[in-house]
Amino acid sequence: MLLDQETENEIVYELCQLLGRAILPVSRFDRPEAPAGGFGTAFFYTQLVGATDDGDVVHEWLLTADATTHAPYGEIGLRPSITEPADAASEDIRMPDFAGRWLHLPEIGVAAMPTGGLHGYAEDRGWHWRTQQVTDAVAAQADAIARVGAEPSAAFVLALGVAGDGARPLEAVIERVVRDGDDLRISTELPSGYVGAPVFGADADPDGDLALRCLGLVLPGNGTGHPVATFDRIRSAIAAATARYR
């Protein structure tokens, strides 16, 4: 659906408040001493896998585009707002065997990292993560994704861009998403650093009020904008891949 400018601006503000700490900058390197060869954004996603008498059972993943993960070395950036205490981590997380740390889902262009290692990294250094997550309740179901049609709809991308000095500022941009056959596509080319970022749409809830839904994540551009890996496919691909290890 298309929205008026005031509503779009309100959604951008709300996204930054509710999910600004869900995203992390990622970079890939050919060699540890080499400049980054590619920049992307990753985000925390909590997958609901069941329920017990004590509450919901969830698995937490760090999601990004698979294209950002295929390198011998990689880096996950740390922002002061996502550590407790703030500024507790003075260096970004540099990772050898970067590609080997991800569950690769090439059929949909997505990579998923279990976050246990990230939490262990923080614990070993005397701090912990202070993040927000895209939850299963926010991640769009198939019916919401199916409602995106061939006519442009409002879409909101929450990403960490790349400044001239190499800084990775938090950015939220208003775009348009359209249906392209069985796929969704953002209809413009996005700046460096946006690949892997979450894409949100506004959907009407049962009461007719607007509800934010994460449609999926940004894939590399193809000359006519950016395909979107949608959450119905992400859920299915993670479930199929993890079932092989049970």
Secondary structure, 3 states (H helix, E strand, C coil): CCCCHHHHHHHHHHHHHHHHHHEEEEEEECCCCCCCCEEEEEEEEEEEEEEECCEEEEEEEEEEEHHHCCCCEEEECCCHHHEECCCCCCCCEEEECCHHHCEEECCCCEEEEECHHHHHHHHHCCCEECCCCEECCCECCHHHHHCCCCCCEEEEEEEECCCCCCCCCEEEEEEEEEEECCEEEECCCCCCCCCCCEEEEEEECCCCCEEEEEEEEECCCCCCCEEEEEHHHHHHHHHHHHHCCC
